[in-house]
Amino acid sequence: MDSEELTKNADIERIAKEGALIYQEIKAQYEPSHHGEFLAIEIESKKAYLAPTSAEAVVSARKENPEKVFYVVKVGFNAAEMMAHLFTKK
């Protein structure tokens, strides 16, 4: 499935809502030591992938979850990147 199909089929609103709730549950594990880094959260498993950039976090997450759409958040920022983020294998 390509990037466009994954995005079209994804429930972006659900991913954003559940991803934000998961981040609230786990943020104490990442703040303040990873302030400014990014988490890509897979909402089904609640697993978070940490990296210096949003793209790197998603690439890391995609290695284990190639057909998923992720919630991406910047650690320590309330409103940073509150969206589902998608990368596909090329």
Phi, psi and omega in degrees: 000133182274174184304315182296317179295317179300315181294316181298322183276347183280147174268085186300319180299316179295316180299316180295315182294309181291323177299318178296320178294318178297316179301319178300324180289327188251354189299331179297335178288339187246337179263140356267359188294340180240025181307130179090350176274178185238147173243134168253120185251126175268113192289335180290313181270344185066019180278138181246141181242118185262138177201165180294332180233161178296320180298317180293324178296317180290319177301317178298314180296321182294335178300323180264341186222068188295341183249023183250160172248139188244153170268127182242133181220145175270122184299128177089003180240125184296318187243016184281128176045052178276074181207160171280142185232140187227134170228146176241158175293140177249000000 
